[in-house]
Amino acid sequence: MQNASVGKKLTTFDVFCLGVNATVGSGIFLLPGVLAREAGPASIIAFLVCGFLLVSIALCYAELGSMYRRNGGSYVYAREAFGPLIGFGVGWMSWVTAIFSWAAVASALSAYMEYFHPAFDSLYFQKGIACSLIIIFGIINYRGIKLGAWTVNLFTVAKLVPLVLFIAAGIFHIQAPHYKPFWGAGSGTFAYAVFLSLWSLQGFEIIPLPAGETQNPRKAVPYAVIGSLLFSTALYVLIQTVAVGVHQGLSGSLTRPLADASIIFLGSAGGTIMVFGAVVSMIGYNAGNALGSPRFLSAVAEDRFLPQVLAAPHPRYFTPFRAIVLTSGLTFMAALFFNFESLVNLSNFSVIIQYLSTCAALVWLRYKQPHRERIFKIPLGPAVAVIGCIISLWLIRQVKMQEFMLACVVLGIGFIVMKISQAKTMKDSCGAP
């Protein structure tokens, strides 16, 4: 039975695709026009600077990922460094916000599909498509992590095809005058363009989540984290270069910038291809979230903060099936009954908290456990981690007070649930014969 379990584990390529799928999402199909409005042609450099800034955070994930073999990612690192309460807070917030962001993206899919037929924008289709996606991907991941990974791999490749086509075809239609003036052509600031770019390049942080179900995770996780970030950054720089070079009015194209740009050199078929790519990208995001988000819950339950039955593996499929069912079920209910536009912002705050806690954990664990084996060790690690902390704190400053208060409410609910669960466990154990 053990051998069968090992055979179903993720490979380095699987977790690399998981990171690319989470990073290259619907944002790249929307963001180029906004960045061009803010910084003009210099928006190309904004992606490059963004990727450079995130490297320090990704390196922290890489080193800590080389130290642990269990599921949980940021939750595990925070727990090991700062204790169970902070660890639980990071894990709980990450799980809850993953539910709402999954439900929100699933619900938004029909708006993109309206390009093909106006009926898709109706409430009936919006709810039906969202709930169907959640059920389908929940079932896929229930039946085995390799099946879920193959689905993610498929959508990762599928979403890259139209983007590569956009670059390959568009590069021959670039007009050099469109890059002049390079600096100062936007109506905003370059710094704000970099800030906006950061949201589109997040995603590599989910790679360590299924570490306990990955072959040789202490090597696979570091390679996949760094590789997915570098790959996505290079891809975004090329896309923005082509978009600016072929579409002189890119700054005014804020809804479907890549579709508008591709129409210039591919005709109406180009617009259809780009919109189709955006739809595939959003479906792929759903597939990745279905695989990753239940691992937050199972990792927290494994440490007895929540009922341990949520961490128990399926006897045949070896997945945390109860965590998958509960996560998918709550996401289904959220997609069915709520509007998530305001709640999506909560996921951004949660990601920043994951970044900050992971970078701080590296500094503390270097001091607390200096002799622990690290297969991947960053040169000048504490200094790199401090830079990551500074970047994370800068990001937190951009969070609105409403989002901060909502996060506090979510965190408070989590600790109440934890106390109730622990009290029930203690009562059951005391009453056991």
TILOMI-759537 format. One record per residue (C-alpha): residue number from 0; residue in three letters; x, z, y. Coordinates in Angstrom, 3 decimals. Layout:
n, res, east, up, north
NUM, ala, X, Z, Y
...
END
This chain:
n, res, east, up, north
0, met, 0.000, 0.000, 0.000
1, gln, 2.865, 0.788, 2.343
2, asn, 4.363, -2.646, 1.858
3, ala, 1.050, -4.275, 2.698
4, ser, 0.927, -2.255, 5.890
5, val, 4.419, -3.292, 6.900
6, gly, 3.584, -6.943, 6.274
7, lys, 0.730, -6.744, 8.768
8, lys, 2.902, -5.468, 11.648
9, leu, 3.634, -7.341, 14.863
10, thr, 6.775, -9.401, 15.343
11, thr, 8.900, -9.685, 18.490
12, phe, 7.160, -12.987, 19.259
13, asp, 3.747, -11.303, 18.917
14, val, 4.541, -8.576, 21.458
15, phe, 6.211, -11.107, 23.763
16, cys, 2.987, -13.145, 23.757
17, leu, 1.027, -9.950, 24.361
18, gly, 3.048, -9.381, 27.546
19, val, 2.856, -12.997, 28.736
20, asn, -0.889, -13.081, 28.042
21, ala, -1.435, -9.916, 30.086
22, thr, 0.752, -11.142, 32.967
23, val, -0.232, -14.808, 33.217
24, gly, -3.901, -14.209, 33.858
25, ser, -6.569, -15.534, 36.161
26, gly, -4.530, -14.396, 39.188
27, ile, -2.206, -17.390, 39.130
28, phe, -5.229, -19.683, 39.296
29, leu, -6.422, -17.880, 42.453
30, leu, -3.384, -16.440, 44.240
31, pro, -1.345, -19.496, 45.394
32, gly, -3.720, -20.262, 48.268
33, val, -3.819, -16.656, 49.485
34, leu, -0.018, -16.403, 49.387
35, ala, 0.343, -19.693, 51.262
36, arg, -2.018, -18.354, 53.923
37, glu, 0.068, -15.187, 54.292
38, ala, 3.610, -16.589, 54.143
39, gly, 3.437, -20.395, 54.130
40, pro, 6.124, -22.110, 51.999
41, ala, 8.041, -18.801, 51.867
42, ser, 5.346, -17.680, 49.405
43, ile, 7.554, -19.328, 46.770
44, ile, 10.207, -16.693, 47.443
45, ala, 7.547, -13.942, 47.430
46, phe, 7.088, -14.404, 43.686
47, leu, 10.864, -14.308, 43.186
48, val, 11.240, -11.097, 45.194
49, cys, 8.272, -9.608, 43.368
50, gly, 9.829, -10.295, 39.986
51, phe, 13.151, -8.867, 41.164
52, leu, 11.481, -5.636, 42.277
53, leu, 9.618, -5.257, 38.999
54, val, 12.793, -5.734, 36.948
55, ser, 13.822, -2.138, 37.688
56, ile, 10.502, -0.879, 36.298
57, ala, 10.624, -3.240, 33.309
58, leu, 14.143, -2.008, 32.473
59, cys, 12.800, 1.564, 32.320
60, tyr, 10.106, 0.438, 29.884
61, ala, 12.772, -1.359, 27.865
62, glu, 15.015, 1.691, 27.498
63, leu, 12.192, 4.108, 26.697
64, gly, 10.671, 1.552, 24.335
65, ser, 13.970, 1.540, 22.427
66, met, 13.626, 5.292, 21.816
67, tyr, 10.173, 5.548, 20.221
68, arg, 8.356, 3.981, 17.286
69, arg, 4.795, 5.136, 17.944
70, asn, 1.782, 3.741, 19.785
71, gly, 0.969, 4.781, 23.331
72, gly, 3.532, 3.316, 25.736
73, ser, 3.427, 5.091, 29.116
74, tyr, 1.432, 7.973, 27.630
75, val, 4.168, 8.729, 25.092
76, tyr, 6.940, 8.579, 27.684
77, ala, 5.092, 10.881, 30.105
78, arg, 4.273, 13.351, 27.332
79, glu, 7.845, 13.489, 26.042
80, ala, 9.282, 13.991, 29.512
81, phe, 6.756, 16.145, 31.356
82, gly, 4.631, 17.802, 28.701
83, pro, 1.215, 17.339, 27.149
84, leu, -0.987, 17.774, 30.231
85, ile, 0.680, 15.092, 32.344
86, gly, 0.931, 12.869, 29.298
87, phe, -2.774, 13.264, 28.619
88, gly, -3.605, 12.484, 32.243
89, val, -1.639, 9.229, 32.123
90, gly, -3.105, 8.250, 28.751
91, trp, -6.704, 9.092, 29.637
92, met, -6.675, 7.271, 32.981
93, ser, -5.042, 4.241, 31.387
94, trp, -7.683, 4.094, 28.653
95, val, -10.714, 4.540, 30.932
96, thr, -9.546, 2.010, 33.504
97, ala, -8.684, -0.469, 30.747
98, ile, -12.335, -0.283, 29.653
99, phe, -13.640, -1.123, 33.121
100, ser, -11.107, -3.869, 33.804
101, trp, -11.881, -5.442, 30.413
102, ala, -15.608, -5.326, 31.136
103, ala, -15.138, -6.696, 34.656
104, val, -13.065, -9.701, 33.569
105, ala, -15.509, -10.422, 30.742
106, ser, -18.381, -10.352, 33.239
107, ala, -16.567, -12.575, 35.758
108, leu, -15.985, -15.354, 33.245
109, ser, -19.373, -16.963, 33.805
110, ala, -18.581, -17.468, 37.506
111, tyr, -15.684, -19.753, 36.530
112, met, -17.813, -21.549, 33.970
113, glu, -20.293, -22.410, 36.746
114, tyr, -17.919, -25.280, 37.549
115, phe, -19.172, -26.984, 34.383
116, his, -22.870, -26.104, 34.796
117, pro, -24.749, -23.964, 37.378
118, ala, -26.696, -22.179, 34.623
119, phe, -23.593, -20.177, 33.734
120, asp, -23.846, -18.258, 37.011
121, ser, -27.158, -16.650, 36.047
122, leu, -27.318, -12.945, 35.179
123, tyr, -28.506, -13.808, 31.677
124, phe, -25.452, -15.911, 30.914
125, gln, -23.095, -13.463, 32.661
126, lys, -24.186, -10.528, 30.507
127, gly, -24.539, -12.605, 27.338
128, ile, -21.060, -14.139, 27.583
129, ala, -19.425, -10.819, 28.486
130, cys, -21.034, -8.842, 25.673
131, ser, -20.378, -11.620, 23.136
132, leu, -16.667, -11.705, 23.997
133, ile, -16.370, -7.935, 23.700
134, ile, -18.068, -7.903, 20.290
135, ile, -16.039, -10.844, 18.946
136, phe, -12.653, -9.474, 19.995
137, gly, -13.600, -5.972, 18.898
138, ile, -14.374, -7.271, 15.394
139, ile, -11.179, -9.347, 15.284
140, asn, -9.001, -6.340, 16.131
141, tyr, -10.955, -4.058, 13.797
142, arg, -10.013, -6.321, 10.899
143, gly, -6.264, -6.138, 11.487
144, ile, -3.649, -6.101, 14.217
145, lys, -2.073, -9.330, 12.969
146, leu, -5.428, -11.099, 13.306
147, gly, -5.706, -9.754, 16.842
148, ala, -2.118, -10.806, 17.586
149, trp, -2.680, -14.341, 16.261
150, thr, -5.676, -14.620, 18.588
151, val, -3.588, -13.476, 21.555
152, asn, -0.792, -15.895, 20.608
153, leu, -3.272, -18.771, 20.437
154, phe, -4.727, -18.078, 23.875
155, thr, -1.266, -17.485, 25.360
156, val, -0.131, -20.947, 24.300
157, ala, -3.477, -22.486, 25.325
158, lys, -3.349, -21.035, 28.837
159, leu, 0.246, -22.194, 29.345
160, val, -0.512, -25.836, 28.498
161, pro, -2.445, -26.686, 31.722
162, leu, 0.077, -24.745, 33.825
163, val, 3.027, -26.617, 32.321
164, leu, 1.124, -29.883, 32.814
165, phe, 0.540, -28.940, 36.461
166, ile, 4.290, -28.417, 36.963
167, ala, 5.428, -31.462, 34.972
168, ala, 3.034, -33.896, 36.642
169, gly, 3.017, -32.388, 40.107
170, ile, 6.785, -32.228, 40.577
171, phe, 6.834, -36.032, 41.041
172, his, 4.311, -35.840, 43.888
173, ile, 6.025, -33.201, 46.021
174, gln, 6.337, -34.052, 49.711
175, ala, 9.411, -32.491, 51.358
176, pro, 7.753, -32.170, 54.819
177, his, 5.218, -29.738, 53.296
178, tyr, 7.989, -27.129, 53.077
179, lys, 8.663, -27.200, 56.839
180, pro, 8.817, -24.807, 58.535
181, phe, 9.744, -22.697, 55.519
182, trp, 9.672, -19.293, 57.255
183, gly, 7.031, -18.029, 59.625
184, ala, 4.398, -20.643, 58.822
185, gly, 1.847, -18.181, 57.442
186, ser, -0.709, -16.118, 59.355
187, gly, 0.365, -12.866, 57.678
188, thr, 3.688, -11.306, 56.715
189, phe, 6.164, -12.016, 53.958
190, ala, 6.124, -8.335, 52.915
191, tyr, 2.368, -8.458, 52.342
192, ala, 2.762, -11.651, 50.317
193, val, 5.256, -9.815, 48.094
194, phe, 2.774, -6.958, 47.750
195, leu, 0.012, -9.349, 46.677
196, ser, 2.379, -10.995, 44.192
197, leu, 2.997, -7.676, 42.467
198, trp, -0.579, -7.586, 41.182
199, ser, -0.232, -10.943, 39.489
200, leu, 3.017, -9.999, 37.722
201, gln, 1.869, -6.735, 36.174
202, gly, 1.101, -6.806, 32.448
203, phe, 4.413, -6.163, 30.709
204, glu, 3.543, -2.447, 30.608
205, ile, 1.070, -3.003, 27.752
206, ile, 3.784, -4.241, 25.371
207, pro, 4.781, -0.751, 24.112
208, leu, 1.157, 0.205, 23.367
209, pro, 1.180, -1.037, 19.731
210, ala, 4.820, 0.017, 19.109
211, gly, 3.782, 2.006, 16.040
212, glu, 2.373, -1.206, 14.543
213, thr, 5.374, -3.377, 15.410
214, gln, 8.299, -4.379, 13.216
215, asn, 11.477, -2.714, 14.512
216, pro, 9.825, -1.697, 17.814
217, arg, 13.002, -0.165, 19.253
218, lys, 14.454, -3.681, 19.465
219, ala, 11.293, -5.770, 19.816
220, val, 9.794, -3.850, 22.763
221, pro, 12.833, -4.114, 25.111
222, tyr, 13.279, -7.842, 24.443
223, ala, 9.574, -8.543, 24.923
224, val, 9.232, -6.456, 28.112
225, ile, 12.174, -8.062, 29.919
226, gly, 11.524, -11.525, 28.471
227, ser, 7.831, -11.665, 29.397
228, leu, 8.512, -10.570, 32.995
229, leu, 11.363, -13.064, 33.525
230, phe, 9.378, -15.884, 31.910
231, ser, 6.267, -15.189, 33.994
232, thr, 8.272, -14.912, 37.222
233, ala, 9.995, -18.261, 36.623
234, leu, 6.660, -19.887, 35.767
235, tyr, 5.003, -18.558, 38.941
236, val, 7.866, -19.721, 41.173
237, leu, 7.605, -23.248, 39.737
238, ile, 3.814, -23.323, 40.105
239, gln, 3.940, -22.156, 43.718
240, thr, 6.703, -24.674, 44.481
241, val, 4.575, -27.551, 43.208
242, ala, 1.351, -26.275, 44.782
243, val, 2.937, -25.973, 48.244
244, gly, 4.757, -29.285, 47.877
245, val, 1.740, -31.400, 46.934
246, his, -1.115, -29.705, 48.821
247, gln, -0.605, -29.505, 52.569
248, gly, -3.843, -27.543, 52.986
249, leu, -3.086, -24.998, 50.255
250, ser, -3.480, -22.059, 52.655
251, gly, -7.131, -22.990, 53.088
252, ser, -7.835, -23.254, 49.367
253, leu, -8.716, -19.689, 48.416
254, thr, -11.081, -20.095, 45.470
255, arg, -9.561, -22.788, 43.216
256, pro, -6.141, -23.618, 44.721
257, leu, -4.536, -25.076, 41.602
258, ala, -7.609, -27.166, 40.862
259, asp, -7.589, -28.499, 44.435
260, ala, -3.870, -29.243, 44.254
261, ser, -4.089, -30.984, 40.889
262, ile, -6.911, -33.232, 42.109
263, ile, -4.395, -34.744, 44.555
264, phe, -2.160, -36.132, 41.797
265, leu, -4.416, -36.112, 38.712
266, gly, -7.801, -36.893, 40.230
267, ser, -11.029, -35.116, 39.259
268, ala, -9.722, -34.681, 35.716
269, gly, -6.962, -32.459, 37.132
270, gly, -9.493, -30.103, 38.683
271, thr, -11.382, -29.862, 35.401
272, ile, -8.178, -29.114, 33.507
273, met, -7.226, -26.289, 35.881
274, val, -10.674, -24.694, 35.797
275, phe, -10.620, -24.935, 31.999
276, gly, -7.202, -23.269, 32.071
277, ala, -8.604, -20.410, 34.166
278, val, -11.449, -19.913, 31.667
279, val, -9.015, -19.882, 28.739
280, ser, -6.789, -17.459, 30.631
281, met, -9.630, -15.003, 31.190
282, ile, -10.700, -15.199, 27.558
283, gly, -7.079, -14.569, 26.585
284, tyr, -7.018, -11.491, 28.800
285, asn, -10.047, -10.181, 26.915
286, ala, -8.232, -10.745, 23.628
287, gly, -5.151, -8.856, 24.818
288, asn, -7.150, -5.950, 26.224
289, ala, -9.103, -5.649, 22.981
290, leu, -5.795, -5.230, 21.145
291, gly, -4.036, -2.916, 23.599
292, ser, -6.574, -0.543, 25.170
293, pro, -7.725, 1.254, 21.960
294, arg, -4.068, 2.230, 21.331
295, phe, -4.170, 4.528, 24.372
296, leu, -7.100, 6.375, 22.810
297, ser, -5.621, 6.562, 19.300
298, ala, -2.285, 7.861, 20.636
299, val, -3.984, 10.617, 22.638
300, ala, -6.141, 11.545, 19.633
301, glu, -3.096, 11.586, 17.356
302, asp, -1.706, 14.434, 19.480
303, arg, -4.967, 16.435, 19.096
304, phe, -6.131, 16.101, 22.703
305, leu, -9.206, 14.325, 21.332
306, pro, -10.714, 14.345, 17.814
307, gln, -8.056, 13.193, 15.351
308, val, -10.538, 10.960, 13.541
309, leu, -10.049, 8.519, 16.435
310, ala, -6.430, 8.041, 15.345
311, ala, -7.068, 7.643, 11.613
312, pro, -6.100, 4.173, 10.306
313, his, -8.546, 2.017, 8.387
314, pro, -7.800, 2.251, 4.630
315, arg, -7.722, -1.543, 4.285
316, tyr, -6.889, -3.006, 7.704
317, phe, -4.524, -0.217, 8.873
318, thr, -5.965, -0.324, 12.417
319, pro, -7.209, 2.690, 14.455
320, phe, -10.702, 1.409, 13.724
321, arg, -12.678, 4.286, 15.231
322, ala, -10.736, 3.996, 18.485
323, ile, -11.417, 0.251, 18.473
324, val, -15.145, 0.755, 17.832
325, leu, -15.477, 3.406, 20.553
326, thr, -13.457, 1.420, 23.120
327, ser, -15.321, -1.812, 22.393
328, gly, -18.675, -0.005, 22.413
329, leu, -18.082, 1.642, 25.787
330, thr, -16.836, -1.657, 27.212
331, phe, -19.973, -3.364, 25.898
332, met, -22.202, -0.764, 27.577
333, ala, -20.258, -1.026, 30.824
334, ala, -20.558, -4.819, 30.853
335, leu, -24.267, -4.595, 30.095
336, phe, -25.375, -2.023, 32.653
337, phe, -22.879, -1.808, 35.514
338, asn, -21.304, -3.761, 38.334
339, phe, -17.539, -3.344, 38.204
340, glu, -16.184, -4.917, 41.362
341, ser, -15.292, -1.549, 42.893
342, leu, -14.053, -0.156, 39.587
343, val, -11.573, -2.976, 39.003
344, asn, -9.442, -1.524, 41.802
345, leu, -9.100, 1.667, 39.782
346, ser, -7.082, -0.232, 37.188
347, asn, -4.506, -1.131, 39.840
348, phe, -3.995, 2.531, 40.703
349, ser, -3.700, 3.406, 37.020
350, val, -0.992, 0.783, 36.506
351, ile, 1.014, 2.180, 39.429
352, ile, 0.747, 5.676, 37.921
353, gln, 2.065, 4.279, 34.640
354, tyr, 4.999, 2.690, 36.472
355, leu, 5.829, 5.858, 38.399
356, ser, 5.570, 8.188, 35.398
357, thr, 7.661, 5.860, 33.204
358, cys, 10.472, 5.517, 35.755
359, ala, 10.471, 9.274, 36.390
360, ala, 10.436, 9.904, 32.619
361, leu, 13.620, 7.880, 32.187
362, val, 15.441, 10.032, 34.754
363, trp, 14.224, 13.265, 33.187
364, leu, 14.932, 12.234, 29.575
365, arg, 18.448, 11.115, 30.501
366, tyr, 18.970, 14.701, 31.691
367, lys, 16.910, 16.451, 29.015
368, gln, 17.963, 14.384, 25.971
369, pro, 21.320, 12.806, 26.911
370, his, 22.508, 12.372, 23.304
371, arg, 19.325, 10.813, 21.915
372, glu, 19.867, 7.334, 20.495
373, arg, 18.916, 4.524, 22.850
374, ile, 19.221, 1.085, 21.281
375, phe, 18.760, -0.445, 24.748
376, lys, 20.461, 1.577, 27.501
377, ile, 20.406, 0.535, 31.156
378, pro, 23.728, 0.666, 33.014
379, leu, 23.277, 3.102, 35.929
380, gly, 19.917, 3.956, 34.379
381, pro, 18.925, 6.889, 36.636
382, ala, 19.700, 4.866, 39.772
383, val, 17.617, 1.934, 38.498
384, ala, 14.772, 4.315, 37.632
385, val, 14.864, 5.904, 41.098
386, ile, 14.498, 2.416, 42.604
387, gly, 11.503, 1.902, 40.300
388, cys, 10.015, 5.197, 41.530
389, ile, 10.455, 4.149, 45.156
390, ile, 8.746, 0.818, 44.496
391, ser, 5.887, 2.623, 42.729
392, leu, 5.457, 5.075, 45.605
393, trp, 5.352, 2.156, 48.040
394, leu, 2.573, 0.643, 45.962
395, ile, 0.647, 3.928, 45.924
396, arg, 0.649, 3.888, 49.726
397, gln, -1.407, 0.698, 49.560
398, val, -4.179, 2.396, 47.544
399, lys, -7.359, 3.095, 49.487
400, met, -8.697, 6.647, 49.703
401, gln, -11.916, 5.648, 47.903
402, glu, -9.913, 4.403, 44.910
403, phe, -7.781, 7.558, 44.944
404, met, -10.843, 9.827, 44.907
405, leu, -12.415, 7.805, 42.103
406, ala, -9.219, 8.204, 40.078
407, cys, -9.352, 11.979, 40.624
408, val, -12.932, 12.051, 39.323
409, val, -11.959, 10.057, 36.215
410, leu, -9.009, 12.407, 35.626
411, gly, -11.205, 15.489, 36.032
412, ile, -13.700, 14.170, 33.481
413, gly, -10.833, 13.543, 31.092
414, phe, -9.589, 17.121, 31.214
415, ile, -13.133, 18.423, 30.673
416, val, -13.495, 16.196, 27.591
417, met, -10.091, 17.370, 26.349
418, lys, -11.010, 21.060, 26.686
419, ile, -14.337, 20.558, 24.922
420, ser, -12.640, 18.669, 22.085
421, gln, -9.912, 21.292, 21.667
422, ala, -12.450, 24.138, 21.750
423, lys, -14.541, 22.449, 19.062
424, thr, -11.450, 21.861, 16.900
425, met, -10.438, 25.513, 17.214
426, lys, -13.971, 26.686, 16.376
427, asp, -14.108, 24.437, 13.304
428, ser, -10.720, 25.650, 12.056
429, cys, -11.657, 29.304, 12.582
430, gly, -14.899, 28.801, 10.701
431, ala, -13.270, 26.975, 7.807
432, pro, -13.196, 28.942, 4.533
END
